[in-house]
Every structure is written in C-alpha cells, then in structure tokens.
C-alpha cells in the first residue's frame, strides 16, 4: 500500500493541491516556521465505505492539510495518531 500511496503523491492533482497548501501556509512549517524540507500533512484520513478505499490525498478539504517541515512531520507522527474516519 505504501507504494500505491507514493504513486498518488506523484499525481499531478496532488502536486497542485500540495502547492496550494504550501502557498496558503507561506512556504513555512506551521509549527516552527522552518522553510526547508516541507511536507503537506493530512490531519486525518477518510475511508470511503461504499468504495472500500481511502480517499485520494488531493480530495481532502484544505482545513485537513497542514504544512510541516520534515522534522516536525516526523515528530507529529510519533506524538499523534492520525484518525481515520469512515465516510
């Protein structure tokens, strides 16, 4: 599944969404203001029951996405469990 997710992160629609979030967050980490090695992090995941799959990464509302530097992104994954909601 990781390979499938990596493929989705290379999709043009994700690249467009990612750029939008980075622009919104002024190309800085929301936690530490670092402007290097930025990631766009999903605050939650959605599982579409009727289709038995997770939502594509670009189809999330902007409010569920946040810009984090690599260090804060890793720390966030260690500290917080990302919830998955069934929709």
N, C-alpha and C positions, 0 to 999 in steps of 0.2 A: 504494500500500500504506500510506503514511503516514496517509492519510485513514481507511482501514479501521482502523488501529491506534488512531487518535484516537477513532473511534467506540466501539471496545472499551473505551477508558479512561473513557468516559462511561456505560458499562453499570452498572446497579445492583450486579451481583455484584462488579465491580472496586471500586466505591466502598466496599462492605462489606469486602472484603479489604484495601484501602488503609487504611481506618480501623483495622482490626485491627493492621496492622503499625505504623502511627503510634502507636497506644496501647502496643504492646509496647516500642517504642523511646522511649517517654515524650515524644513530640512534639518530639524533638531530633535534629539531624543526628548520625549515628553517628561522623562524622569530626571535627567541630569544635564540636559542642554548640549550634549556632545553632538557634533555634526559629522562624525565618521562612522563607517560600517553600519549604516542604518537598515533596520528591518521594519516591515509593516506587520504588526502582530494582531492576531484575531483575539479579542477579549472573550469570545465564546464561539462555539461551533454549533451548527444546526444539522440535524439528521432528518431528512425528508422521508417520513414513514411510508408514504404511498409509493415512493420510488426506490425504497430500500438503499439509500445512498446519502452521503454527506453533500451539503450544498457546495457549489463551486466557490472558490475563495473570492472571486470578484462579485458575487451576488449578495454580499452582506451589506447592510446599511453602514454608512460611514461611521456612525456612532459606535460600532463594534470593532473598529480598527484604530490602532494607535501606532505612532512611530516610536521605536525604541532602538537604541544602539545595541550592538551585538552583546556587550557586557550586561546591560540591563535586561535584554531579552532572555539571556540565559538565566540570570538571577530570577526573573519573573517566572520562568518555567520551573525552577527549583522551589520557589516560595509558594506559588499559587497553582491550584489545579484548574485548568480551563474547563468550564462547564460545557456540556453538550446538551442541547435542548432538542427534543423531538417535536417536529412540526408537521 
